[in-house]
C-alpha cells in the first residue's frame, strides 16, 4: 500500500486513526498501542502477506536475543554475534544471494542457475534498526521494553517501508507517555499539513519530472548517444526527481506519525544547498548517515588512528553504504565515488588549514564555488545511482562532457537564429526536427524545481516554530538559534486560514493528479 494511493488516503489512514484514538479514549494507551501494531502488520501484508511471517520472525528473534543478552550478561557477546549474523544472513539471502552467485560464476567460470528471489519490502531498513538495537542492548543503553513496544518500534507503518531508520531512544519512550493515544489538535494540524506538502512533492513535482529522466536513461540503455543538453537534462531531471520523491516520502512519514502523536526523526534537510560533500551527507538520508557513522565508521576505528586510517574507514563505510542501496556494481561504484569525495573533502580541509587560500577568496565567491562543485559532484554520482549498467552510465557521462556535441530542436533554433552562427563557431551544434515541446518542458521543470530546491524553505524550517525537534535540527545544521531574528527570516507555517487554504489547495492538486500511484524510489532499497 502506497502513501500516494486512494486506498491509503481515504480508507486505511482515517480508519486506523479512528480505531486508534477510540481505543485510547475508551480503554488505554497500551491497547491502542496493540491496535497500531495490528494496523502496521496489515499495512505490510497489503504488499505480500507471506512476508509478514518473515517480518514477525525477525522481530521475535531479535527481541528474544536482546532479552537473553539482558538475562545472561557473561554471554552477551555471544548473543550479540549470533544476532548480527542472523540479521545479516537474512539480508544477505534475500538481497544479495543472486548478486554474489552471478559474480562468483563469472569469476570462476561456468553458468549458474539462479532462481529469482523477491526482495521483501523494507528488509534493509528493519534489519539495520534491529542491529542497532542489539548493539545498544549489549552496551547497556536500552531499558526493558515489552514485545508490543518493540514490535511497533520496528513495524510502525509510516517509517517501515523506506525509513527513516529509527533509533529506539527516539521513539520508544514516546510509547510510554501518558499522553499517548490522546487526541492533540496541534499534532493534527501539523501532521496533516506536512503530509499534504509531501504528497504534493511526490505526485506533482517528482512524478511530473520523472518522464524526462526515464526517457534519457532509457535511450542511453538502448545505445542512443545523448548530446550535451539531452544528457544534462536527463541527469538533472533524475537529480530533482529523486530529491522531491525522497523529500516527499520523508515529509509524509513524519506527517502521518504526527497524526498519531509520534515524532519521527528528520531524514531530509535541503541537501542540495550543501557546500561540501560532508555537509551533503549531514542533510541527505540523515538517519542512514548516522547509522553508518555510529555502527560502521566508528567501530572500524573512525579517526582514532591517524589520517590515513581515517580515509580508509571513510571509504569502506561509503562502499558498504552503496551496497546497502542495492545489489549491483553501479551502487558499489556510487558508494566508492562518495567515499572518494569525502576523502578529498577532508584532505582539502586539512590542506587549507595551513594556507591562506580561503582567506584570499571573497566569502560569497568561495561559498558559490563550494556549492557548485558539490552539486555537480552529486549529480555525477546520481548518474551511476540511476543507471542499471555501467554502459548506460558511461553513455550519459559522455553526453554530459560534450563528447556527442550539442543539439537543439528546429523550432527553438528558429527563435534563436541570431545566436546560432555564434554558437556554431564555438560548438558543434546540430538542429533536429520535432521534440521541441518536450525539450522546452523538460528544462522548464528543471529550472522551477531547481529554484525550489536551492532557495525555498524546507518543511523543517516551515514547521520549526511549533516543533522543538525541528528547531533542534535547524540549530545543529544551520547554526541558527530559535528566537533570533536570523532564525525567523524564512517563511513559516502558521495554524491560520491562509495556510489552511494553501495546504488544502496543494492537497487537492495532488489528489487530482493521482491517476496512478507510483512507487517511491527508495522502495527498491
N, C-alpha and C positions, 0 to 999 in steps of 0.2 A: 504494500500500500504506500503510495507516494503522498507527501505533504501537498503537492500541487495536483490533487485529483478531487473530483466531486465527492467520491465516497468518503474521503478523509475529512474534507472541509465541512460537508453538510450532514454526515452521518456519524462517523467514528468519533471525531473530536467532540462535538456537542453532547453525544450520548455518554461518552466517558466522563466528561466534566459533570454532567448532571448526576450520574451514579456516584462519582467520587465525593462530591460535596453533599449529596443527600445522605450518604452513609456517614460522612464526617459529622454532620449536624445531628443525625438521628441516633447514631451509635458512638463510634470513637474513631480517632485518627488511626489507630492500629488496624481496624477493619478496613478503613478507607485505603490504607497502605496496601493491604492484600488485594483490594479491588483494582488498584493501579497496576499491581504485578500481573493480575489476570488480563487486564486490558493490553499491557505491553506484550505479553506472550501471544495474545490473539493477533496483535498488530504484526508480530514477526511471522506468525503462522499464515497470514494472508499471502505472503510470497510463496512459501513452500512449507506445508505443515510437517513434513518429515524432519526438517532440520530444527524444529522446535525441540525435538528429543536431543539433538546434538547440543543445542544451547543449554538446555536444562542439565544434561550430563556434565558439561563443562562447569557450570555454576556449582553443582553439587560436589564435584571432585575438588574444585579449588577451595570451596568453603570447608570441606572436610579436611583438606591438607592444612589450611590455615588454623583450624581448630586443634588438630594434632600438634602443630608447632607450639601452640599455647599451652597444651597439656603436657608435652614431653620436651621440656627445654633442652636437655643434653643432646637430643637427637634432631633438633630443629633444622640444622644444616642439611641433614639427610632428607628431611621432608621438603625443604626449600628446593633442593636439587631435583627431587622427584617431581615437584610441582612445575618447575621451569621446563624440565624435559617433557612432561605431559603436554603442556601448553604449546611448546614449540613443535612437538611431534604432530599435534592436531593441526596446527597452522601449516606445517611443512607438507603434510599429506594432501590436504585439500587445495593449498595454494601453489605449492612448488614441486610436487611429485612429478608431474608431467614435464615440467621445465628441466629438472635435473636428469630425468630419464632420457629425454631427447638430446640433451647436450652430452651426456655420457655416451650414448650410442654414436654420436657424431665424432667424439674424440677417439673412441676405441674401435670404431668401425661397426658395420652391421646395421640392421634396421630394427628398431624397437617397435613393438606393437603396443601403442598407448591407448588406453581407454579414457575418453574424456571424463574429467571429474568436475561436477558442478560446484562452483565456488559458493559456499554458504555466505549469505549477506552478513556483513559486519564482523566476520571472523577475525580480521586484523585488529579491529577496534576492541572487541570484548576480550581478545587474548592479551593485548597489551595492558588493558585495565587490570586484569586479574594477576598478571605477572607483577605489576607494580604493587598490588595489594599484598601478595605473598612476600615480596621483599620487605615491605614495611612491617608486616607481622613478624618476620624474622628479626627485624631491628627493634621490635617492641614499640612501634609507633602507632599501633591500631588498638583501640579499646574493643571489647567484645560486642559484636553485633549479632542480631538474630538472623536466621536464614531468610526471612521475609525481607528484612532491610538490605541484606547483601544481594538478594536476587533483584530487587528494584535498582540498586546501585549499578548492577551490570546491565539489566534489561530495560531500563527506563526508556520508553519508546522515542521521545524527542531526540535523544542522543545516541540511540542504539546503532543505527544503520551507518552513519557517516560522521560520528563524533559530535561534540568534542570528546577527546579521550579524558574521561573524568577521573580525578583522584578522589579516593574515598573521603578524605578530610574536607573536600569541597562540597559534597552533597549529603553524605550520610548523617552528619549532625543535624541537618535540616529536617530529616525524617522524624527526629525525636523531639522537635519543638512542640510546645503546647498549642501553638497557632497553626500547626499542620492540619490541612483539610478544612480550614476555616475560610470562608469567603472574604476576599480582600479586593475592594473595588479599585484601589490603586494598581495592584498587580494585574487586574483585568484590563485596565486602561492601557498600561504599558505593554503588557503581553500581546494584546490584540493589535496594537499599533506596530510593534516590532515584527509580528507575524505578517501583517499586511505589507510592510516595507519589503520584507524578504521575499514574499510571494511575487510582488511586482518586479523585483530584481531578477528572479528566476524566469518567470513566464514572459515578461515583456522584454527585458534587456538581454539576458543571457540567451534565451531561445530565439530572440529576434536577430542576433548577430551570428548565431550558430551556423546558419546555412552557408555563409561565406567562408567560414573556417572549414566546414565539411567539404565544400566544393574544391577548395585549394588543395587540401591534403589528399582528397580522393583522386584529383588529377595527377598529383605527384606520385601517388601509389601506382597509378596506371601508366607511368612512364612519360607523362606530359611535362615538357620543360616549362618552367614558370619564369616569366620575365620579372624585372625588378619590382614593379608595382604590384603584380599579382602575388608574388612570393611574400612581400612585406604585408600586403593586405590580408593574406591567409594567416600569417603568423600573428599579426596584431589582432585579427578577428578572434583567433583562439585565445590569445592572451586576455582579452576582455571578456570573452565567453566564460572562461574558467574563473576569472575574477568574480563576475556577478553571479555565476552559478554557485560557487562555493560560499561567497558572501551571503547570497540569498538563503542557502541552506542553513548557514550558521545563525542568521537572524531568525529564521523560522523555528529552529530548535530552541533558541533562547526564549522566543516569544511564547511558544507552546508551554515550555516549562514554567514560565512566569504565571500563566493562567492557573497552574496547579500550585502556585506559591513557592516554586523551587527556582533558585538562581543557579544557572549553569555557568561555567567559566567562559569568558570571552575567547573566541578562537580565531578572530579575524579583525585586523585593525589597520586599514588603509596601507597595505604592504607596498603598493606602487608609489607611495610617497617617500619610501625609504631612500636614504642617501648612501647606503652601503649594504653589502650582502649580509653582514652581521645584523644590521637593523631590519633588513627584509625578513630574516628568519625569526626575529622577535615579534613580527607582525603577521606572518603567514602561517596558518595552522599552528597557532601558538601552543596548544596542548601537546601536539606531536613533538614540536621543538623542545618543550620542557621535558617530555618523557625521554627523548633521545639524550638530552643533556644529563638528566638525573640518573638514568638507568643503563646508559650505554657509555657516553663520553666520560663521565666521572669515574665509573668503575674501571674503565680502561686505563685510568691514570690522570685524565684531564690535562692540566698544565703543570702538574706537580713535579715532572721530571725533565724540565727544560723545554726550550722552544721546539727542537726537532721532534721530540716525543709528542709534544702538543699537536704539531701539524699532522703527524701520523694518526693520532687519535681522532682529530677532526675529520680527516679524510675517510678513515674506516667507519666512523659514525654516519657520515653522509652517504656512503655507499650502502650501508645497511638500511638507511632511510629510503634510498632509492629502491632497493629491493623490496622493502615493505610495501611500496606503492604498487608493485606488480611483478609477476614472474616473467620478465623479458629483459634482454640485454640493453634495450633502449632506456629502461628505468634505471638499470645499474649505471649506465653511462651518465644519465642525468644526475644521479646522486654523486658520482665521481666528479662531474663537472662542477657541481656546487661545493663539493669538498675542496676542489682546487681554487674556486673563487674565494672561499673562506680563508684558505692558507695565504693567498695573495693579499687579501684584505688585512689579515693580522700582520703579515710581513710589512705591508705598506705603513700601517700604524706604527710599527716599531721603527721603521726607517725614518719617517717624518718627525718622530720624537727627537731625533738627533740632527735635524736640519732645519733650515728656515724657509723651506719651500712653501709651506702653508701660510706662514706669516707674510710672505711677499705677494700672495694672491688675494685680491679683494674677496671679502667673505661671500658676497652674492654670486660671484663667478665660481668660486670654489664649491658652493652649495649646488649650483646648477650643474656643473660638470660631474660632481659626485652622484647626483640624482640621475642624470642622463646615462652615465656609464653603468650604473646599477640596473637601470631599467632595460637597457639594451642587452646586458648580460642575462637578465631574467628571461627576456623574450627569446633569445637564442636557446636557452635551456628548455623553454616550453616546446620548441620545435621537436626536440628528441622525446620529450614527455608525451606529445600528441601522436607522433608518427609511430606506426606499427612496426616498421622496419628501419634499419639504418639507411637503406637505399632511398626510402621516401624522405627521410630527414635530410640526407645529403642533397637530394634534388631541390628541396625547399631552400636550404642554405645557399646552394649555388645561385639560385634566383635572387636571393637577398643580397648577395655580393655584387650583383650586376653582371654575372658571367653570361647570362642569356639575354642581355640587352634590356631595352625599355620599350614598352608598347602601350599605346593608348587607343581608345575607341575612336572611330572616324567622326562620330557626332561631336565628341569633345575636341577633336583636332580642328574641326571647322571653327569652333568658337575660340580656339587658341591659335588660329592660323598665323597671327603676327609673331607668336613666340616659337613656333615650330622650327623655322630656319635656324634660330639661335640655338635651340636645343640640339638640333641635328649636327651642328658644328662641334658640339661637345660630347653628346651621347649618341649611341646608335638607336634612334627612335623609329619604331615600326608603328604603322597605323593599320588597325584591323576593323573589319565590318562587324556590326552587331555587338551586343553586350554593354552598350553604353549605360543603360539604366542600372544594370547590376553593378557596374563599376562605380557609378555615382552613389548609389545607395550604400554600398559597402563602405566607402570612405566617409560618407555622412555618419553612418553608425559608429565607425571608429573614432571620428572626431568628437561626437557627442558623448560617447562612453569614456573617452579619454579625459574630457573636461570634468565629468562627474568623478572619475576615479582620482584625478590629480588635485582637484580643487574643492569638491563638495565635502561637507561634514559627513562623517560616517555615523552609523547607527549608535555606536557607543557615545560619541560626542553629543548626538541629539538627546539622548536619554540620561546623560550623566548627572544632571541636576537632581534627578529623582531616584538615583541608584548609587549607593556607596561603592558597590563592586565596580560599576562602570567608571566612577570617578577615580578610583584607585588605579585603573588601567591607564587613564589619561595621565595621571601623575607619574606613573612608572615609565611610560613610553614617550610622552611629550615633555615631561618635566614641568607641567603646569599644575599649580596647586588650586584646588577648589576654593571658590570665593574671590579669587583675584580677578582683576579686570581682564588680563590676558586670557584667562581660562574661559571667560564668557564671551569672547569675541565672535565665535562661530554660532550659527543658527541652532536654537534649542527647541526641543519638543515641549509643549505645554498642554495640560488637560483642559483645552478650551474649544470653543465652537469652530474656530478657523482650522485648527489642527484636526479636529474630528472630521470636518468636511474634506480636508486634503487627504487624510488617510482613507476615508470612505471612497473617494474617487479613485485613488490608487488601487484599492482592493477591487472595486467594480471593474476597472480596466483590466486587471489581472484575470478576474473571473471570466470576463467576456473573451479573453484570449486563450482560455483553457480548452481549446479544440481537441487536443490530445495531450495527455500527461506524458512528459518526457522525463526520463530518469536524471537524477543529479549525477554529475560527472564522477564524484567521489564514491558513488555506489559500487563502482567496479573495483575498488581497493579494499 
